[in-house]
C-alpha cells in the first residue's frame, strides 16, 4: 500500500523556495518526493512512501527544508 501526503504553501517566496529545494527532488529509496509550483505564490509538496515510517521521515525532512528556506528569505528581506 502506498501512502501519500500533499501540502501546499502559499508564500510570496514560493519561486525562490522552489529553486532552493528543487535539487532535493528525487527518489530517496523508501519514499518519493516532488516539489512543484502552482501559480506565482504556491509551492506544492507531494511525498509518497510504501510505509508510514518512511512517509513520516520524508515529511520531517521536507517540512524542515521548506521552513528553513522561508525563514532565510525573511532574514534577507529584513536586512
mmJSON file of the N, C-alpha and C atoms, coordinates in Angstrom:
{"data_MODEL":{"atom_site":{
"group_PDB":["ATOM","ATOM","ATOM","ATOM","ATOM","ATOM","ATOM","ATOM","ATOM","ATOM","ATOM","ATOM","ATOM","ATOM","ATOM","ATOM","ATOM","ATOM","ATOM","ATOM","ATOM","ATOM","ATOM","ATOM","ATOM","ATOM","ATOM","ATOM","ATOM","ATOM","ATOM","ATOM","ATOM","ATOM","ATOM","ATOM","ATOM","ATOM","ATOM","ATOM","ATOM","ATOM","ATOM","ATOM","ATOM","ATOM","ATOM","ATOM","ATOM","ATOM","ATOM","ATOM","ATOM","ATOM","ATOM","ATOM","ATOM","ATOM","ATOM","ATOM","ATOM","ATOM","ATOM","ATOM","ATOM","ATOM","ATOM","ATOM","ATOM","ATOM","ATOM","ATOM","ATOM","ATOM","ATOM","ATOM","ATOM","ATOM","ATOM","ATOM","ATOM","ATOM","ATOM","ATOM","ATOM","ATOM","ATOM","ATOM","ATOM","ATOM","ATOM","ATOM","ATOM","ATOM","ATOM","ATOM","ATOM","ATOM","ATOM","ATOM","ATOM","ATOM","ATOM","ATOM","ATOM","ATOM","ATOM","ATOM","ATOM","ATOM","ATOM","ATOM","ATOM","ATOM","ATOM","ATOM","ATOM","ATOM","ATOM","ATOM","ATOM","ATOM","ATOM","ATOM","ATOM","ATOM","ATOM","ATOM","ATOM","ATOM","ATOM","ATOM","ATOM","ATOM","ATOM","ATOM","ATOM","ATOM","ATOM","ATOM","ATOM","ATOM","ATOM","ATOM","ATOM","ATOM","ATOM","ATOM","ATOM","ATOM","ATOM","ATOM","ATOM","ATOM","ATOM","ATOM","ATOM","ATOM","ATOM","ATOM","ATOM","ATOM","ATOM","ATOM","ATOM","ATOM","ATOM","ATOM","ATOM","ATOM","ATOM","ATOM","ATOM","ATOM","ATOM","ATOM","ATOM","ATOM","ATOM","ATOM","ATOM","ATOM","ATOM","ATOM","ATOM","ATOM","ATOM","ATOM","ATOM","ATOM","ATOM","ATOM","ATOM","ATOM","ATOM","ATOM","ATOM","ATOM","ATOM","ATOM","ATOM","ATOM","ATOM","ATOM","ATOM","ATOM","ATOM","ATOM","ATOM","ATOM","ATOM","ATOM","ATOM","ATOM","ATOM","ATOM","ATOM","ATOM","ATOM","ATOM","ATOM","ATOM","ATOM","ATOM","ATOM","ATOM","ATOM","ATOM","ATOM","ATOM","ATOM","ATOM","ATOM","ATOM","ATOM","ATOM","ATOM"],
"id":[1,2,3,4,5,6,7,8,9,10,11,12,13,14,15,16,17,18,19,20,21,22,23,24,25,26,27,28,29,30,31,32,33,34,35,36,37,38,39,40,41,42,43,44,45,46,47,48,49,50,51,52,53,54,55,56,57,58,59,60,61,62,63,64,65,66,67,68,69,70,71,72,73,74,75,76,77,78,79,80,81,82,83,84,85,86,87,88,89,90,91,92,93,94,95,96,97,98,99,100,101,102,103,104,105,106,107,108,109,110,111,112,113,114,115,116,117,118,119,120,121,122,123,124,125,126,127,128,129,130,131,132,133,134,135,136,137,138,139,140,141,142,143,144,145,146,147,148,149,150,151,152,153,154,155,156,157,158,159,160,161,162,163,164,165,166,167,168,169,170,171,172,173,174,175,176,177,178,179,180,181,182,183,184,185,186,187,188,189,190,191,192,193,194,195,196,197,198,199,200,201,202,203,204,205,206,207,208,209,210,211,212,213,214,215,216,217,218,219,220,221,222,223,224,225,226,227,228,229,230,231,232,233,234,235,236,237],
"type_symbol":["N","C","C","N","C","C","N","C","C","N","C","C","N","C","C","N","C","C","N","C","C","N","C","C","N","C","C","N","C","C","N","C","C","N","C","C","N","C","C","N","C","C","N","C","C","N","C","C","N","C","C","N","C","C","N","C","C","N","C","C","N","C","C","N","C","C","N","C","C","N","C","C","N","C","C","N","C","C","N","C","C","N","C","C","N","C","C","N","C","C","N","C","C","N","C","C","N","C","C","N","C","C","N","C","C","N","C","C","N","C","C","N","C","C","N","C","C","N","C","C","N","C","C","N","C","C","N","C","C","N","C","C","N","C","C","N","C","C","N","C","C","N","C","C","N","C","C","N","C","C","N","C","C","N","C","C","N","C","C","N","C","C","N","C","C","N","C","C","N","C","C","N","C","C","N","C","C","N","C","C","N","C","C","N","C","C","N","C","C","N","C","C","N","C","C","N","C","C","N","C","C","N","C","C","N","C","C","N","C","C","N","C","C","N","C","C","N","C","C","N","C","C","N","C","C","N","C","C","N","C","C","N","C","C","N","C","C"],
"label_atom_id":["N","CA","C","N","CA","C","N","CA","C","N","CA","C","N","CA","C","N","CA","C","N","CA","C","N","CA","C","N","CA","C","N","CA","C","N","CA","C","N","CA","C","N","CA","C","N","CA","C","N","CA","C","N","CA","C","N","CA","C","N","CA","C","N","CA","C","N","CA","C","N","CA","C","N","CA","C","N","CA","C","N","CA","C","N","CA","C","N","CA","C","N","CA","C","N","CA","C","N","CA","C","N","CA","C","N","CA","C","N","CA","C","N","CA","C","N","CA","C","N","CA","C","N","CA","C","N","CA","C","N","CA","C","N","CA","C","N","CA","C","N","CA","C","N","CA","C","N","CA","C","N","CA","C","N","CA","C","N","CA","C","N","CA","C","N","CA","C","N","CA","C","N","CA","C","N","CA","C","N","CA","C","N","CA","C","N","CA","C","N","CA","C","N","CA","C","N","CA","C","N","CA","C","N","CA","C","N","CA","C","N","CA","C","N","CA","C","N","CA","C","N","CA","C","N","CA","C","N","CA","C","N","CA","C","N","CA","C","N","CA","C","N","CA","C","N","CA","C","N","CA","C","N","CA","C","N","CA","C","N","CA","C","N","CA","C","N","CA","C","N","CA","C","N","CA","C"],
"label_alt_id":[null,null,null,null,null,null,null,null,null,null,null,null,null,null,null,null,null,null,null,null,null,null,null,null,null,null,null,null,null,null,null,null,null,null,null,null,null,null,null,null,null,null,null,null,null,null,null,null,null,null,null,null,null,null,null,null,null,null,null,null,null,null,null,null,null,null,null,null,null,null,null,null,null,null,null,null,null,null,null,null,null,null,null,null,null,null,null,null,null,null,null,null,null,null,null,null,null,null,null,null,null,null,null,null,null,null,null,null,null,null,null,null,null,null,null,null,null,null,null,null,null,null,null,null,null,null,null,null,null,null,null,null,null,null,null,null,null,null,null,null,null,null,null,null,null,null,null,null,null,null,null,null,null,null,null,null,null,null,null,null,null,null,null,null,null,null,null,null,null,null,null,null,null,null,null,null,null,null,null,null,null,null,null,null,null,null,null,null,null,null,null,null,null,null,null,null,null,null,null,null,null,null,null,null,null,null,null,null,null,null,null,null,null,null,null,null,null,null,null,null,null,null,null,null,null,null,null,null,null,null,null,null,null,null,null,null,null],
"label_comp_id":["UNK","UNK","UNK","UNK","UNK","UNK","UNK","UNK","UNK","UNK","UNK","UNK","UNK","UNK","UNK","UNK","UNK","UNK","UNK","UNK","UNK","UNK","UNK","UNK","UNK","UNK","UNK","UNK","UNK","UNK","UNK","UNK","UNK","UNK","UNK","UNK","UNK","UNK","UNK","UNK","UNK","UNK","UNK","UNK","UNK","UNK","UNK","UNK","UNK","UNK","UNK","UNK","UNK","UNK","UNK","UNK","UNK","UNK","UNK","UNK","UNK","UNK","UNK","UNK","UNK","UNK","UNK","UNK","UNK","UNK","UNK","UNK","UNK","UNK","UNK","UNK","UNK","UNK","UNK","UNK","UNK","UNK","UNK","UNK","UNK","UNK","UNK","UNK","UNK","UNK","UNK","UNK","UNK","UNK","UNK","UNK","UNK","UNK","UNK","UNK","UNK","UNK","UNK","UNK","UNK","UNK","UNK","UNK","UNK","UNK","UNK","UNK","UNK","UNK","UNK","UNK","UNK","UNK","UNK","UNK","UNK","UNK","UNK","UNK","UNK","UNK","UNK","UNK","UNK","UNK","UNK","UNK","UNK","UNK","UNK","UNK","UNK","UNK","UNK","UNK","UNK","UNK","UNK","UNK","UNK","UNK","UNK","UNK","UNK","UNK","UNK","UNK","UNK","UNK","UNK","UNK","UNK","UNK","UNK","UNK","UNK","UNK","UNK","UNK","UNK","UNK","UNK","UNK","UNK","UNK","UNK","UNK","UNK","UNK","UNK","UNK","UNK","UNK","UNK","UNK","UNK","UNK","UNK","UNK","UNK","UNK","UNK","UNK","UNK","UNK","UNK","UNK","UNK","UNK","UNK","UNK","UNK","UNK","UNK","UNK","UNK","UNK","UNK","UNK","UNK","UNK","UNK","UNK","UNK","UNK","UNK","UNK","UNK","UNK","UNK","UNK","UNK","UNK","UNK","UNK","UNK","UNK","UNK","UNK","UNK","UNK","UNK","UNK","UNK","UNK","UNK","UNK","UNK","UNK","UNK","UNK","UNK"],
"label_asym_id":["A","A","A","A","A","A","A","A","A","A","A","A","A","A","A","A","A","A","A","A","A","A","A","A","A","A","A","A","A","A","A","A","A","A","A","A","A","A","A","A","A","A","A","A","A","A","A","A","A","A","A","A","A","A","A","A","A","A","A","A","A","A","A","A","A","A","A","A","A","A","A","A","A","A","A","A","A","A","A","A","A","A","A","A","A","A","A","A","A","A","A","A","A","A","A","A","A","A","A","A","A","A","A","A","A","A","A","A","A","A","A","A","A","A","A","A","A","A","A","A","A","A","A","A","A","A","A","A","A","A","A","A","A","A","A","A","A","A","A","A","A","A","A","A","A","A","A","A","A","A","A","A","A","A","A","A","A","A","A","A","A","A","A","A","A","A","A","A","A","A","A","A","A","A","A","A","A","A","A","A","A","A","A","A","A","A","A","A","A","A","A","A","A","A","A","A","A","A","A","A","A","A","A","A","A","A","A","A","A","A","A","A","A","A","A","A","A","A","A","A","A","A","A","A","A","A","A","A","A","A","A","A","A","A","A","A","A"],
"label_entity_id":["1","1","1","1","1","1","1","1","1","1","1","1","1","1","1","1","1","1","1","1","1","1","1","1","1","1","1","1","1","1","1","1","1","1","1","1","1","1","1","1","1","1","1","1","1","1","1","1","1","1","1","1","1","1","1","1","1","1","1","1","1","1","1","1","1","1","1","1","1","1","1","1","1","1","1","1","1","1","1","1","1","1","1","1","1","1","1","1","1","1","1","1","1","1","1","1","1","1","1","1","1","1","1","1","1","1","1","1","1","1","1","1","1","1","1","1","1","1","1","1","1","1","1","1","1","1","1","1","1","1","1","1","1","1","1","1","1","1","1","1","1","1","1","1","1","1","1","1","1","1","1","1","1","1","1","1","1","1","1","1","1","1","1","1","1","1","1","1","1","1","1","1","1","1","1","1","1","1","1","1","1","1","1","1","1","1","1","1","1","1","1","1","1","1","1","1","1","1","1","1","1","1","1","1","1","1","1","1","1","1","1","1","1","1","1","1","1","1","1","1","1","1","1","1","1","1","1","1","1","1","1","1","1","1","1","1","1"],
"label_seq_id":[1,1,1,2,2,2,3,3,3,4,4,4,5,5,5,6,6,6,7,7,7,8,8,8,9,9,9,10,10,10,11,11,11,12,12,12,13,13,13,14,14,14,15,15,15,16,16,16,17,17,17,18,18,18,19,19,19,20,20,20,21,21,21,22,22,22,23,23,23,24,24,24,25,25,25,26,26,26,27,27,27,28,28,28,29,29,29,30,30,30,31,31,31,32,32,32,33,33,33,34,34,34,35,35,35,36,36,36,37,37,37,38,38,38,39,39,39,40,40,40,41,41,41,42,42,42,43,43,43,44,44,44,45,45,45,46,46,46,47,47,47,48,48,48,49,49,49,50,50,50,51,51,51,52,52,52,53,53,53,54,54,54,55,55,55,56,56,56,57,57,57,58,58,58,59,59,59,60,60,60,61,61,61,62,62,62,63,63,63,64,64,64,65,65,65,66,66,66,67,67,67,68,68,68,69,69,69,70,70,70,71,71,71,72,72,72,73,73,73,74,74,74,75,75,75,76,76,76,77,77,77,78,78,78,79,79,79],
"pdbx_PDB_ins_code":[null,null,null,null,null,null,null,null,null,null,null,null,null,null,null,null,null,null,null,null,null,null,null,null,null,null,null,null,null,null,null,null,null,null,null,null,null,null,null,null,null,null,null,null,null,null,null,null,null,null,null,null,null,null,null,null,null,null,null,null,null,null,null,null,null,null,null,null,null,null,null,null,null,null,null,null,null,null,null,null,null,null,null,null,null,null,null,null,null,null,null,null,null,null,null,null,null,null,null,null,null,null,null,null,null,null,null,null,null,null,null,null,null,null,null,null,null,null,null,null,null,null,null,null,null,null,null,null,null,null,null,null,null,null,null,null,null,null,null,null,null,null,null,null,null,null,null,null,null,null,null,null,null,null,null,null,null,null,null,null,null,null,null,null,null,null,null,null,null,null,null,null,null,null,null,null,null,null,null,null,null,null,null,null,null,null,null,null,null,null,null,null,null,null,null,null,null,null,null,null,null,null,null,null,null,null,null,null,null,null,null,null,null,null,null,null,null,null,null,null,null,null,null,null,null,null,null,null,null,null,null,null,null,null,null,null,null],
"Cartn_x":[0.845,0.0,0.888,0.596,1.358,0.611,1.342,0.803,1.263,0.403,0.723,0.285,1.104,0.766,1.049,0.127,0.285,0.075,1.028,0.954,1.056,0.342,0.517,0.841,1.789,2.267,2.086,1.292,1.142,2.112,3.016,4.034,4.534,4.867,5.424,6.804,7.397,8.727,8.671,7.518,7.348,8.386,8.605,9.549,10.978,11.375,12.726,12.909,11.903,11.983,12.062,11.264,11.288,12.689,13.305,14.661,15.667,15.46,16.39,16.283,15.071,14.9,14.779,14.651,14.481,15.56,16.83,17.837,17.561,16.736,16.41,15.312,14.691,13.641,14.238,13.933,14.449,13.772,13.99,13.527,14.542,14.097,15.016,14.972,14.762,14.727,13.33,12.99,11.687,10.602,10.969,9.967,10.32,9.304,9.495,8.853,9.589,9.114,9.138,8.201,8.159,7.73,8.448,8.093,7.803,6.704,6.34,5.716,5.587,4.958,3.56,2.661,1.313,1.063,1.061,0.944,2.229,2.135,3.323,3.616,2.606,2.779,2.489,2.385,2.05,3.072,3.606,4.547,3.79,3.9,3.213,4.256,4.093,4.961,4.134,4.592,3.943,4.969,4.612,5.501,4.723,5.333,4.734,5.724,5.189,6.057,5.291,6.039,5.441,4.98,5.62,5.227,5.161,4.43,4.199,5.461,6.381,7.604,8.46,8.497,9.234,8.548,7.223,6.478,6.763,6.72,6.99,8.394,9.375,10.763,10.941,10.366,10.488,9.781,8.606,7.883,8.66,9.242,10.053,11.176,11.85,12.955,12.461,11.433,10.941,10.356,9.578,8.977,10.049,11.095,12.211,12.932,13.205,13.883,13.081,11.796,10.95,10.87,10.742,10.683,11.967,13.107,14.389,14.534,14.16,14.261,13.383,12.189,11.313,11.873,12.372,12.965,14.153,14.963,16.113,15.664,14.594,14.073,13.634,12.993,12.554,13.745,14.818,16.028,16.629,16.706,17.28,16.458,15.145,14.262,14.409,14.585,14.635,16.006,17.001,18.334,18.388],
"Cartn_y":[-1.181,0.0,1.241,2.166,3.41,4.485,5.17,6.284,7.573,8.58,9.841,11.023,12.059,13.317,14.452,15.407,16.568,17.824,18.735,20.01,21.133,22.211,23.413,24.573,25.385,26.519,27.78,28.701,29.992,30.968,31.484,32.404,33.256,34.502,35.33,34.842,33.932,33.405,32.041,31.623,30.268,29.92,30.824,30.524,30.397,31.26,31.191,29.927,29.571,28.348,27.134,27.135,26.041,25.857,26.949,26.87,26.375,26.736,26.324,24.835,24.283,22.881,21.922,22.44,21.591,20.519,20.792,19.732,18.499,18.644,17.518,16.631,17.051,16.258,14.953,13.866,12.584,11.442,10.263,9.042,8.717,8.687,8.509,7.08,6.096,4.715,4.303,4.574,4.164,5.204,6.368,7.401,8.143,8.746,9.556,10.905,11.958,13.309,14.161,15.091,16.029,17.394,18.42,19.799,20.49,21.24,21.951,23.295,24.123,25.438,25.415,26.124,26.327,27.827,28.436,29.887,30.531,31.774,32.506,32.359,32.036,32.087,30.783,29.669,28.415,27.337,26.75,25.644,24.38,23.327,22.064,20.998,20.326,19.222,17.946,16.94,15.632,14.587,13.78,12.718,11.41,10.372,9.033,8.058,7.087,6.09,4.784,3.698,2.377,2.134,2.775,2.577,3.922,3.938,5.192,5.779,4.937,5.487,6.188,5.662,6.323,7.629,7.631,8.857,9.923,9.539,10.477,11.051,10.199,10.655,11.633,11.303,12.185,13.518,13.467,14.709,15.577,14.971,15.746,16.476,15.779,16.38,17.528,17.27,18.279,19.489,19.268,20.401,21.26,20.621,21.371,22.178,21.568,22.273,23.485,23.302,24.4,25.501,25.123,26.11,26.938,26.281,26.987,27.917,27.447,28.281,29.524,29.371,30.538,31.491,30.953,31.81,32.591,31.963,32.653,33.786,33.588,34.659,35.846,35.571,36.648,37.398,36.675,37.317,38.23,37.748,38.535,39.801,39.676,40.826,41.858,41.419,42.323,42.952,42.595,43.183,44.589],
"Cartn_z":[0.0,0.0,0.0,-0.886,-0.957,-0.17,0.689,1.465,0.798,0.828,0.156,1.012,1.006,1.677,0.7,0.659,-0.218,0.619,0.544,1.256,0.239,0.487,-0.331,0.6,0.163,0.945,0.117,0.606,-0.065,0.579,-0.228,0.258,-0.904,-0.637,-1.713,-2.156,-1.386,-1.694,-2.382,-2.877,-3.415,-4.481,-5.424,-6.51,-5.988,-5.079,-4.507,-3.673,-2.897,-2.088,-3.008,-4.062,-5.033,-5.61,-6.033,-6.592,-5.554,-4.298,-3.243,-2.924,-2.94,-2.531,-3.714,-4.919,-6.104,-6.259,-5.958,-6.101,-5.23,-4.213,-3.339,-3.918,-5.032,-5.685,-6.189,-5.551,-6.018,-5.284,-5.818,-5.169,-4.083,-2.839,-1.713,-1.167,-2.016,-1.561,-1.134,0.115,0.646,0.413,-0.129,-0.402,-1.687,-2.271,-3.476,-3.209,-3.476,-3.185,-4.441,-4.5,-5.616,-5.095,-5.524,-5.203,-6.522,-6.559,-7.781,-7.425,-8.44,-8.271,-8.872,-8.222,-8.75,-8.715,-9.881,-9.926,-9.436,-9.0,-8.56,-7.076,-6.279,-4.832,-4.105,-4.814,-4.145,-4.476,-3.429,-3.528,-3.14,-3.944,-3.682,-3.361,-2.241,-1.832,-1.844,-2.592,-2.632,-2.221,-1.233,-0.759,-0.78,-1.368,-1.403,-0.779,-0.03,0.599,0.778,0.818,0.995,2.429,3.397,4.793,5.507,6.608,7.324,7.942,8.395,8.995,7.945,6.738,5.654,5.261,5.257,4.954,6.003,7.263,8.355,8.251,8.008,7.913,6.75,5.605,4.444,4.696,5.306,5.608,6.582,7.611,8.556,7.83,6.944,6.196,5.319,4.521,3.592,4.292,5.338,6.042,6.701,7.197,7.78,6.699,5.553,4.454,3.982,3.799,3.33,4.376,5.634,6.717,6.783,6.699,6.75,5.545,4.363,3.163,3.283,3.835,4.006,5.06,6.159,7.194,6.649,5.809,5.224,4.305,3.557,2.705,3.552,4.682,5.572,6.166,6.498,7.021,5.956,4.732,3.637,3.397,3.397,3.164,4.277,5.51,6.667,6.9,6.095,6.284,5.775],
"occupancy":[1.0,1.0,1.0,1.0,1.0,1.0,1.0,1.0,1.0,1.0,1.0,1.0,1.0,1.0,1.0,1.0,1.0,1.0,1.0,1.0,1.0,1.0,1.0,1.0,1.0,1.0,1.0,1.0,1.0,1.0,1.0,1.0,1.0,1.0,1.0,1.0,1.0,1.0,1.0,1.0,1.0,1.0,1.0,1.0,1.0,1.0,1.0,1.0,1.0,1.0,1.0,1.0,1.0,1.0,1.0,1.0,1.0,1.0,1.0,1.0,1.0,1.0,1.0,1.0,1.0,1.0,1.0,1.0,1.0,1.0,1.0,1.0,1.0,1.0,1.0,1.0,1.0,1.0,1.0,1.0,1.0,1.0,1.0,1.0,1.0,1.0,1.0,1.0,1.0,1.0,1.0,1.0,1.0,1.0,1.0,1.0,1.0,1.0,1.0,1.0,1.0,1.0,1.0,1.0,1.0,1.0,1.0,1.0,1.0,1.0,1.0,1.0,1.0,1.0,1.0,1.0,1.0,1.0,1.0,1.0,1.0,1.0,1.0,1.0,1.0,1.0,1.0,1.0,1.0,1.0,1.0,1.0,1.0,1.0,1.0,1.0,1.0,1.0,1.0,1.0,1.0,1.0,1.0,1.0,1.0,1.0,1.0,1.0,1.0,1.0,1.0,1.0,1.0,1.0,1.0,1.0,1.0,1.0,1.0,1.0,1.0,1.0,1.0,1.0,1.0,1.0,1.0,1.0,1.0,1.0,1.0,1.0,1.0,1.0,1.0,1.0,1.0,1.0,1.0,1.0,1.0,1.0,1.0,1.0,1.0,1.0,1.0,1.0,1.0,1.0,1.0,1.0,1.0,1.0,1.0,1.0,1.0,1.0,1.0,1.0,1.0,1.0,1.0,1.0,1.0,1.0,1.0,1.0,1.0,1.0,1.0,1.0,1.0,1.0,1.0,1.0,1.0,1.0,1.0,1.0,1.0,1.0,1.0,1.0,1.0,1.0,1.0,1.0,1.0,1.0,1.0,1.0,1.0,1.0,1.0,1.0,1.0],
"B_iso_or_equiv":[0.0,0.0,0.0,0.0,0.0,0.0,0.0,0.0,0.0,0.0,0.0,0.0,0.0,0.0,0.0,0.0,0.0,0.0,0.0,0.0,0.0,0.0,0.0,0.0,0.0,0.0,0.0,0.0,0.0,0.0,0.0,0.0,0.0,0.0,0.0,0.0,0.0,0.0,0.0,0.0,0.0,0.0,0.0,0.0,0.0,0.0,0.0,0.0,0.0,0.0,0.0,0.0,0.0,0.0,0.0,0.0,0.0,0.0,0.0,0.0,0.0,0.0,0.0,0.0,0.0,0.0,0.0,0.0,0.0,0.0,0.0,0.0,0.0,0.0,0.0,0.0,0.0,0.0,0.0,0.0,0.0,0.0,0.0,0.0,0.0,0.0,0.0,0.0,0.0,0.0,0.0,0.0,0.0,0.0,0.0,0.0,0.0,0.0,0.0,0.0,0.0,0.0,0.0,0.0,0.0,0.0,0.0,0.0,0.0,0.0,0.0,0.0,0.0,0.0,0.0,0.0,0.0,0.0,0.0,0.0,0.0,0.0,0.0,0.0,0.0,0.0,0.0,0.0,0.0,0.0,0.0,0.0,0.0,0.0,0.0,0.0,0.0,0.0,0.0,0.0,0.0,0.0,0.0,0.0,0.0,0.0,0.0,0.0,0.0,0.0,0.0,0.0,0.0,0.0,0.0,0.0,0.0,0.0,0.0,0.0,0.0,0.0,0.0,0.0,0.0,0.0,0.0,0.0,0.0,0.0,0.0,0.0,0.0,0.0,0.0,0.0,0.0,0.0,0.0,0.0,0.0,0.0,0.0,0.0,0.0,0.0,0.0,0.0,0.0,0.0,0.0,0.0,0.0,0.0,0.0,0.0,0.0,0.0,0.0,0.0,0.0,0.0,0.0,0.0,0.0,0.0,0.0,0.0,0.0,0.0,0.0,0.0,0.0,0.0,0.0,0.0,0.0,0.0,0.0,0.0,0.0,0.0,0.0,0.0,0.0,0.0,0.0,0.0,0.0,0.0,0.0,0.0,0.0,0.0,0.0,0.0,0.0],
"pdbx_formal_charge":[null,null,null,null,null,null,null,null,null,null,null,null,null,null,null,null,null,null,null,null,null,null,null,null,null,null,null,null,null,null,null,null,null,null,null,null,null,null,null,null,null,null,null,null,null,null,null,null,null,null,null,null,null,null,null,null,null,null,null,null,null,null,null,null,null,null,null,null,null,null,null,null,null,null,null,null,null,null,null,null,null,null,null,null,null,null,null,null,null,null,null,null,null,null,null,null,null,null,null,null,null,null,null,null,null,null,null,null,null,null,null,null,null,null,null,null,null,null,null,null,null,null,null,null,null,null,null,null,null,null,null,null,null,null,null,null,null,null,null,null,null,null,null,null,null,null,null,null,null,null,null,null,null,null,null,null,null,null,null,null,null,null,null,null,null,null,null,null,null,null,null,null,null,null,null,null,null,null,null,null,null,null,null,null,null,null,null,null,null,null,null,null,null,null,null,null,null,null,null,null,null,null,null,null,null,null,null,null,null,null,null,null,null,null,null,null,null,null,null,null,null,null,null,null,null,null,null,null,null,null,null,null,null,null,null,null,null],
"auth_seq_id":[1,1,1,2,2,2,3,3,3,4,4,4,5,5,5,6,6,6,7,7,7,8,8,8,9,9,9,10,10,10,11,11,11,12,12,12,13,13,13,14,14,14,15,15,15,16,16,16,17,17,17,18,18,18,19,19,19,20,20,20,21,21,21,22,22,22,23,23,23,24,24,24,25,25,25,26,26,26,27,27,27,28,28,28,29,29,29,30,30,30,31,31,31,32,32,32,33,33,33,34,34,34,35,35,35,36,36,36,37,37,37,38,38,38,39,39,39,40,40,40,41,41,41,42,42,42,43,43,43,44,44,44,45,45,45,46,46,46,47,47,47,48,48,48,49,49,49,50,50,50,51,51,51,52,52,52,53,53,53,54,54,54,55,55,55,56,56,56,57,57,57,58,58,58,59,59,59,60,60,60,61,61,61,62,62,62,63,63,63,64,64,64,65,65,65,66,66,66,67,67,67,68,68,68,69,69,69,70,70,70,71,71,71,72,72,72,73,73,73,74,74,74,75,75,75,76,76,76,77,77,77,78,78,78,79,79,79],
"auth_comp_id":["UNK","UNK","UNK","UNK","UNK","UNK","UNK","UNK","UNK","UNK","UNK","UNK","UNK","UNK","UNK","UNK","UNK","UNK","UNK","UNK","UNK","UNK","UNK","UNK","UNK","UNK","UNK","UNK","UNK","UNK","UNK","UNK","UNK","UNK","UNK","UNK","UNK","UNK","UNK","UNK","UNK","UNK","UNK","UNK","UNK","UNK","UNK","UNK","UNK","UNK","UNK","UNK","UNK","UNK","UNK","UNK","UNK","UNK","UNK","UNK","UNK","UNK","UNK","UNK","UNK","UNK","UNK","UNK","UNK","UNK","UNK","UNK","UNK","UNK","UNK","UNK","UNK","UNK","UNK","UNK","UNK","UNK","UNK","UNK","UNK","UNK","UNK","UNK","UNK","UNK","UNK","UNK","UNK","UNK","UNK","UNK","UNK","UNK","UNK","UNK","UNK","UNK","UNK","UNK","UNK","UNK","UNK","UNK","UNK","UNK","UNK","UNK","UNK","UNK","UNK","UNK","UNK","UNK","UNK","UNK","UNK","UNK","UNK","UNK","UNK","UNK","UNK","UNK","UNK","UNK","UNK","UNK","UNK","UNK","UNK","UNK","UNK","UNK","UNK","UNK","UNK","UNK","UNK","UNK","UNK","UNK","UNK","UNK","UNK","UNK","UNK","UNK","UNK","UNK","UNK","UNK","UNK","UNK","UNK","UNK","UNK","UNK","UNK","UNK","UNK","UNK","UNK","UNK","UNK","UNK","UNK","UNK","UNK","UNK","UNK","UNK","UNK","UNK","UNK","UNK","UNK","UNK","UNK","UNK","UNK","UNK","UNK","UNK","UNK","UNK","UNK","UNK","UNK","UNK","UNK","UNK","UNK","UNK","UNK","UNK","UNK","UNK","UNK","UNK","UNK","UNK","UNK","UNK","UNK","UNK","UNK","UNK","UNK","UNK","UNK","UNK","UNK","UNK","UNK","UNK","UNK","UNK","UNK","UNK","UNK","UNK","UNK","UNK","UNK","UNK","UNK","UNK","UNK","UNK","UNK","UNK","UNK"],
"auth_asym_id":["A","A","A","A","A","A","A","A","A","A","A","A","A","A","A","A","A","A","A","A","A","A","A","A","A","A","A","A","A","A","A","A","A","A","A","A","A","A","A","A","A","A","A","A","A","A","A","A","A","A","A","A","A","A","A","A","A","A","A","A","A","A","A","A","A","A","A","A","A","A","A","A","A","A","A","A","A","A","A","A","A","A","A","A","A","A","A","A","A","A","A","A","A","A","A","A","A","A","A","A","A","A","A","A","A","A","A","A","A","A","A","A","A","A","A","A","A","A","A","A","A","A","A","A","A","A","A","A","A","A","A","A","A","A","A","A","A","A","A","A","A","A","A","A","A","A","A","A","A","A","A","A","A","A","A","A","A","A","A","A","A","A","A","A","A","A","A","A","A","A","A","A","A","A","A","A","A","A","A","A","A","A","A","A","A","A","A","A","A","A","A","A","A","A","A","A","A","A","A","A","A","A","A","A","A","A","A","A","A","A","A","A","A","A","A","A","A","A","A","A","A","A","A","A","A","A","A","A","A","A","A","A","A","A","A","A","A"],
"auth_atom_id":["N","CA","C","N","CA","C","N","CA","C","N","CA","C","N","CA","C","N","CA","C","N","CA","C","N","CA","C","N","CA","C","N","CA","C","N","CA","C","N","CA","C","N","CA","C","N","CA","C","N","CA","C","N","CA","C","N","CA","C","N","CA","C","N","CA","C","N","CA","C","N","CA","C","N","CA","C","N","CA","C","N","CA","C","N","CA","C","N","CA","C","N","CA","C","N","CA","C","N","CA","C","N","CA","C","N","CA","C","N","CA","C","N","CA","C","N","CA","C","N","CA","C","N","CA","C","N","CA","C","N","CA","C","N","CA","C","N","CA","C","N","CA","C","N","CA","C","N","CA","C","N","CA","C","N","CA","C","N","CA","C","N","CA","C","N","CA","C","N","CA","C","N","CA","C","N","CA","C","N","CA","C","N","CA","C","N","CA","C","N","CA","C","N","CA","C","N","CA","C","N","CA","C","N","CA","C","N","CA","C","N","CA","C","N","CA","C","N","CA","C","N","CA","C","N","CA","C","N","CA","C","N","CA","C","N","CA","C","N","CA","C","N","CA","C","N","CA","C","N","CA","C","N","CA","C","N","CA","C","N","CA","C","N","CA","C","N","CA","C","N","CA","C","N","CA","C"],
"pdbx_PDB_model_num":[1,1,1,1,1,1,1,1,1,1,1,1,1,1,1,1,1,1,1,1,1,1,1,1,1,1,1,1,1,1,1,1,1,1,1,1,1,1,1,1,1,1,1,1,1,1,1,1,1,1,1,1,1,1,1,1,1,1,1,1,1,1,1,1,1,1,1,1,1,1,1,1,1,1,1,1,1,1,1,1,1,1,1,1,1,1,1,1,1,1,1,1,1,1,1,1,1,1,1,1,1,1,1,1,1,1,1,1,1,1,1,1,1,1,1,1,1,1,1,1,1,1,1,1,1,1,1,1,1,1,1,1,1,1,1,1,1,1,1,1,1,1,1,1,1,1,1,1,1,1,1,1,1,1,1,1,1,1,1,1,1,1,1,1,1,1,1,1,1,1,1,1,1,1,1,1,1,1,1,1,1,1,1,1,1,1,1,1,1,1,1,1,1,1,1,1,1,1,1,1,1,1,1,1,1,1,1,1,1,1,1,1,1,1,1,1,1,1,1,1,1,1,1,1,1,1,1,1,1,1,1,1,1,1,1,1,1]
}}}
